[in-house]
Amino acid sequence: MAGDLFITVIGNVTEDPEHRFTRSGKSVTTISVAQNARIFDRQANEWKNGDVVFMRCVIWEDLAENVVDSLRRGMRVIVYGKLKQRSYDTAEGEKRQVTELIVDSIGPDLRYAVAKVGKIDRRAVDPRDTDPAPESSHQLDADTAPADDRELVGVGADEEPPF
């Protein structure tokens, strides 16, 4: 959207994701990401820690549930989203403002970690089904599907390697 400010934050998750549901039933997860500036001190000829910026990140719907299942405190992440400022009143009646990052994309920083990625099966569940709900609404195709039923994705995924 015109006028929206989109940013990318690379930093460490400071706490385990906090997951809840709104009154209307929407899934929302919040995390805090600390971005540490590194500054080269020419006099000491070494890198030093600079100021730390803490960014509150708000994640909605399916992405919110994926974050809860995937990320933990201390993990280095790359977060992209829209910067928003909102006002609220405290219990004492004071007006406050908070700046939040409404997350569009988030994932681990693979410079410092490896990740096993599984595609999520998001087939609609029939509300008339009388069986109890599965323990997790996320079923990973990579773990549940037979090897020959897995879908190849990406450019040239179904072609032979060129070497």
Secondary structure, DSSP 8 states (H G I E B T S, - for coil): -TT-EEEEEEEEE-S--EEEE-TT--EEEEEEEEEEEEEEETTTTEEEEEEEEEEEEEEEHHHHHHHHHH--TT-EEEEEEEEEEEEEE-TTS-EEEEEEEEEEEEEE-TTS-------EE-----TT--S---S-S-EEHHHHS-GGG----STTTTS----
